[in-house]
Amino acid sequence: MSALVPGRLRLGVNIDHVATIRNARGGDHPDPVRAAQIVAAVGGDGITAHLREDRRHIRDDDLARIQAATDLPLNLEMAATDEMLEIALRHKPHAACIVPEKREERTTEGGLDAAGQHNHLAPVVGRLLDAGIRVSLFIAPDPRQIEAALRLGVPVVELHTGEYAHATGDERAVELRKVADMAALAAKNGIEPHAGHGLTYENVQPIAAIPQLAELNIGHYLVGEAIFTGLEAAVRRMRELMDEAR
Ligand code: PXP
């Protein structure tokens, strides 16, 4: 399975916004499961889905349907709440990425405040790890957050690329350097670094070229492009750009 090829930069496709369009009319179309099947057929390495507390896109029943429909690993993005923990333990996704949903859980850059939330996160991380789920924290590229991830004992961090994606001019190089430095720091400390948020055809390559990164999770742009070119072509193009950058 492509997800297990060592050294390859994996592409996880976030299919939340297929569900956003479905939910706009409250019915079953377009079905995120069909998107997951297309991602699998076209060589994507994983499916990422965020079950939000307000269920604004992915719904509870989507999780089991996605798991049943493809062999790709499911990366469940979740808030660190009792409700989401119970759902994760029931579905046992391959991975769970803990993300902030409330303002007070966020760092200034928008990632999870793993440093400030240690006592709240520790039992959630522990329960997920005990269940054999690969836990990731979605954090800003900031050394304090990497140190906090180390203290929490997570095997993976996902570095938030939103600041990089939104930066222009010289600022972009500054934000890129933060992601590159934190990927190196994480890897040096035995944590597998991933990255995601706001990545597009135009900005993905400098991120994909960071050698320590093992996985990118990309959603909104791919679903947007899929409207014009189809999801298959969009995933293929992103894959090509990632491969070219390595
Ligand atoms: N990674 C994480 C942890 C996310 O929460 C999201 C969605 O915000 C993404 C990646 C994908 O971001 P985007 O939809 O901007 O590509």
Boltz pocket constraint, residues with backbone or C-beta under 6 A from the ligand:
constraints:
  - pocket:
      binder: B
      contacts: [[A, 14], [A, 50], [A, 77], [A, 97], [A, 99], [A, 138], [A, 158], [A, 195], [A, 196], [A, 197], [A, 198], [A, 199], [A, 217], [A, 218], [A, 219], [A, 220], [A, 221]]
      max_distance: 6.0
